[in-house]
Each structure stands twice: as structure tokens, then as C-alpha cells.
Amino acid sequence: MIVKLLNLLVFVCLLAACVSNQPALGSKDTESAAAYNLQLGIDYFRQGNLSQAKEKLDRSLMQNPKSAQAHAAAGLLYERLNEMDKADQHYSRAVDLDSGNGEVVNTYGVFLCRRGNYSKGEQLAVQAASNQLYKTPEAAWFNAGMCAMDAGKTAVAEQHFRRALTANEKFAPVLLQLSDLKFRSDEALQARAFLERFHLSAQATAESLWLGVRIEQALANPAVASEYARRLKSEFPNSAQTRALTQSESKQ
């Protein structure tokens, strides 16, 4: 889900590119000045200069308090500053001002899910995914599924994940999540199928290799399980998954 928070930064950086030719500070055009300060705030944020980012974003919002993009950027900033109530206020305001912006709606949904507001977070992710103008609906469907999973709604989560695959059949995060979901549901053959599709779409991770070990063990296929284990130890020797593998082997 963090990925989509990063995607909001991509979104506001695209906005910065759009306003890069705006007039400099001091212009009589208040909206242009607000857009220019928004650009500066985003640039400072990207550089890690949070104090200057806050100053420019505050100025932008003072000049144009109805800018959804500025509120979204402020939400991202306050989340980075761990001031979650302020982040919530800005994200919410951004959605109120531009509910047709899938990136903003999806990002607020992710934020709410991370804070435990699963119902509203899932609702917003579905809203973003259903927006025909949203370029990456698979990401929003994935976020809706993760939110449903966190809420204990496994069946609903699977529905969202499958909608994500309908939008993009090679979307790696959802393939891995479905593999894990099927493994936990004692459907090892389906888990294997999703994991194989994941490895065709993305590089192996410690998580995917450890999942492969357990799936093949469940299917009584020790040779393939051993190969997954070998790769996990070789490619990710310091991972939590390798430690879990080592602990499981010591108990055999």
C-alpha cells in the first residue's frame, strides 16, 4: 500500500512539471503564484527539506485554499512529519475539492486503511478504481483488497484482487497476494499457479521464495521446495524469511 503513497508524490511532481513555467513570486496573479509555490514545495519535499516544503505549501494554500493538489501535497508532507490528524484533514479536503482525481482518492483511501478506518478506506479505493479516467485501476483494486484483508473480509478481498487482474493480468503485487491467500486457504495448487505467474511478471523476492518453499512442501514436492529454499538462502541471506526457513529446518 505504501507504493500508492509514493504514487501521490509522482502525481504532485507531474503537477509541478505542468506549472514549471508559471510566473515567479510577486506576480499579481494569485493563482499562478499559488501554483508556483506548490511547485517549490514539492521540489523541497523531494529534496528532503521538509521545513522549506512546509513553508511553500502553507503559502500556496493561503494564496489558493481551494487547490486540491496543494492539499494533497500537504497531506503527504504531514504524513511524513507523522502529524496524522493534519494529514487526514488535508487529504480529506483534497478529495472534497476534486473527487474525480483517482490518485488523490486512492491515496486517501490507503491512508485511512493504514490508520484502521477500513470501511471508508476500502470505499475510497473502490471509488478510485471505478473511475474510468484513472490510469492504474489495478493499483486501487489492490489497495481495496488489502484494506478488506486487514478488516478480516477475505472473500471480499479476493473479489477486489481479481478485479485488479482483470485490469492488468500481470500486476505482480496482486498475483503474490492471491498466491498467499490461496495458500492460507489450503488451496496449494491455485497458490502455485498464482506464484508462477508472479515470477513470470516480476523478480523473485524473499517473500515469494519463502512462499514457494511452503507451497511445494504442501504439495509434497521436496525437490522444488529445496530449490526455492536454496535460492532464498543464496539471494536473501539476511532476510526475515531466510531466518524463518532456518528455524523450520531446525525443527525437522
C-alpha positions in Angstrom: 0.0 0.0 0.0 3.0 2.3 0.6 3.5 2.2 -3.1 0.5 4.3 -3.7 1.6 6.9 -1.2 4.7 7.2 -3.3 2.4 7.5 -6.4 0.8 10.6 -4.9 4.3 12.1 -4.9 4.6 11.2 -8.6 1.2 12.8 -9.1 2.2 16.1 -7.5 5.5 16.0 -9.3 3.6 15.8 -12.5 1.7 18.8 -11.4 5.0 20.6 -10.7 6.1 19.9 -14.3 2.8 21.4 -15.5 3.3 24.6 -13.6 7.1 24.9 -14.1 6.6 27.9 -16.5 4.4 29.8 -14.1 5.4 33.4 -13.2 7.8 34.0 -10.3 6.7 35.0 -6.9 5.4 38.5 -6.7 3.0 38.1 -9.6 -0.3 39.8 -9.3 -1.9 36.6 -10.5 -2.7 34.9 -7.2 -3.5 31.5 -8.6 -0.2 31.5 -10.6 1.7 32.4 -7.5 0.0 29.6 -5.6 0.9 27.1 -8.3 4.5 28.4 -8.3 4.7 27.9 -4.5 3.2 24.5 -4.8 5.9 23.6 -7.3 8.6 24.9 -4.9 7.1 23.0 -2.0 7.1 19.7 -4.0 10.7 20.3 -5.0 11.8 20.9 -1.4 9.9 17.8 -0.3 11.7 15.7 -2.9 15.0 17.1 -1.6 14.1 16.2 2.0 13.9 19.8 3.1 10.6 19.5 4.9 10.7 22.8 6.7 11.0 24.7 3.4 8.4 22.4 1.8 6.0 23.3 4.6 6.6 27.0 4.2 6.0 26.9 0.5 2.9 24.7 0.7 1.5 26.8 3.5 1.9 29.9 1.3 0.4 28.1 -1.7 -2.7 27.2 0.4 -3.0 30.7 1.7 -3.0 32.0 -1.8 -5.4 29.3 -3.2 -7.1 27.4 -0.4 -9.3 25.6 -2.9 -6.3 23.8 -4.6 -6.9 20.0 -4.3 -3.3 19.4 -5.5 -1.9 21.6 -2.7 -4.0 19.9 -0.1 -2.9 16.5 -1.4 0.8 17.6 -1.2 0.2 18.9 2.3 -1.3 15.6 3.3 1.8 13.8 2.1 4.0 16.2 3.9 2.2 16.0 7.2 2.2 12.2 6.9 5.9 12.3 6.6 6.1 14.5 9.6 3.9 12.0 11.5 1.2 14.6 12.1 -1.6 12.2 11.1 -4.6 14.4 12.1 -3.3 17.3 10.0 -2.6 14.8 7.1 -6.1 13.5 7.4 -7.6 17.0 7.2 -5.6 17.8 4.1 -6.3 14.5 2.3 -10.0 14.8 3.1 -10.1 18.4 1.8 -8.3 17.4 -1.4 -11.0 14.7 -2.1 -13.8 17.1 -1.3 -12.3 19.6 -3.8 -11.6 17.0 -6.6 -13.4 13.7 -6.1 -12.7 12.9 -9.7 -9.0 12.7 -9.2 -8.3 8.9 -8.8 -4.8 9.4 -7.4 -5.9 11.6 -4.6 -8.9 9.5 -3.8 -6.9 6.3 -3.8 -4.1 7.8 -1.7 -6.6 9.0 1.0 -8.1 5.5 1.0 -4.7 3.9 1.6 -4.0 6.4 4.4 -7.3 5.6 6.1 -6.7 1.9 5.9 -3.3 2.3 7.5 -5.0 4.1 10.3 -7.6 1.3 10.8 -10.5 3.0 9.2 -11.0 0.1 6.9 -14.6 0.7 5.8 -14.1 4.2 4.5 -10.6 3.4 3.2 -11.9 0.4 1.1 -14.8 2.5 -0.1 -12.4 5.3 -1.4 -10.1 2.8 -3.1 -13.1 1.2 -4.9 -14.2 4.7 -5.9 -10.8 5.4 -7.4 -10.6 2.1 -9.1 -14.1 2.6 -10.7 -13.1 6.0 -12.1 -12.8 5.4 -15.9 -10.2 8.2 -16.1 -7.9 6.6 -13.6 -4.9 5.2 -15.4 -3.9 2.5 -12.9 -7.2 0.9 -11.6 -5.4 -2.3 -10.7 -3.4 -0.5 -8.0 -6.6 0.9 -6.4 -8.3 -2.5 -6.6 -5.2 -4.0 -4.9 -5.4 -1.4 -2.2 -9.1 -2.1 -1.7 -8.3 -5.8 -1.4 -5.6 -5.2 1.2 -7.9 -3.0 3.2 -10.6 -5.7 3.1 -7.9 -8.3 4.2 -6.9 -6.1 7.1 -10.6 -5.9 8.1 -10.9 -9.7 8.0 -13.0 -9.8 4.9 -11.1 -12.4 2.9 -13.8 -13.2 0.3 -14.3 -9.5 -0.4 -10.6 -9.1 -0.7 -10.3 -11.8 -3.2 -13.0 -10.2 -5.3 -11.0 -6.9 -5.3 -7.8 -8.7 -6.2 -9.5 -10.5 -9.2 -10.8 -7.1 -10.4 -7.2 -5.9 -10.3 -6.2 -8.8 -12.5 -9.0 -8.0 -14.9 -7.5 -4.6 -15.3 -3.9 -5.9 -15.5 -3.3 -9.6 -15.6 0.4 -9.2 -15.0 0.1 -6.9 -11.9 2.7 -8.5 -9.7 1.6 -7.4 -6.2 -1.8 -8.8 -6.6 -0.5 -12.1 -8.0 1.7 -12.6 -5.0 -1.1 -11.6 -2.6 -3.5 -14.1 -4.3 -0.9 -16.8 -4.1 -0.5 -16.2 -0.3 -4.3 -16.0 0.1 -4.8 -19.4 -1.6 -2.0 -21.0 0.3 -3.6 -19.9 3.6 -6.9 -21.3 2.4 -5.3 -24.7 1.8 -5.6 -24.4 -1.9 -2.0 -25.1 -2.7 -2.4 -25.8 -6.4 -4.0 -22.4 -7.1 -1.4 -20.8 -4.9 1.3 -22.4 -7.0 -0.4 -21.1 -10.2 -0.5 -17.5 -8.9 3.1 -17.7 -7.7 4.3 -19.0 -11.1 2.5 -16.1 -12.7 4.1 -13.7 -10.3 7.6 -15.0 -11.1 6.9 -14.5 -14.8 5.9 -10.9 -14.1 8.5 -9.8 -11.6 11.8 -10.7 -10.0 11.7 -13.1 -7.1 11.6 -11.7 -3.6 12.4 -13.2 -0.2 8.6 -13.3 0.4 7.8 -15.1 -2.9 10.6 -17.7 -2.5 9.6 -18.5 1.1 6.0 -18.8 -0.1 7.3 -21.2 -2.8 9.0 -23.3 -0.2 5.8 -23.8 1.8 3.6 -24.3 -1.2 5.8 -27.1 -2.7 6.1 -28.7 0.8 2.3 -28.7 1.0 2.1 -30.3 -2.5 4.7 -33.0 -1.4 7.2 -31.8 -4.0 10.5 -31.7 -2.0 12.8 -31.2 -5.0 11.2 -27.9 -6.0 10.8 -26.8 -2.3 14.5 -27.4 -1.9 15.3 -25.3 -4.9 13.2 -22.4 -3.6 15.0 -22.8 -0.2 18.4 -22.8 -1.9 17.6 -19.6 -3.8 16.2 -17.9 -0.7 19.3 -18.6 1.3 21.6 -17.5 -1.6 19.7 -14.4 -2.8 18.4 -13.1 0.6 20.6 -14.5 3.3 19.8 -11.8 5.8 16.0 -11.7 5.3 13.4 -12.5 7.9 12.1 -15.2 5.5 15.5 -16.9 5.5 15.5 -16.9 9.3 12.1 -18.4 9.3 13.3 -21.1 6.8 16.3 -21.9 9.0 14.1 -22.2 12.1 11.7 -24.5 10.3 14.6 -26.7 9.1 16.0 -27.0 12.6 12.6 -28.4 13.8 12.5 -31.1 11.2 
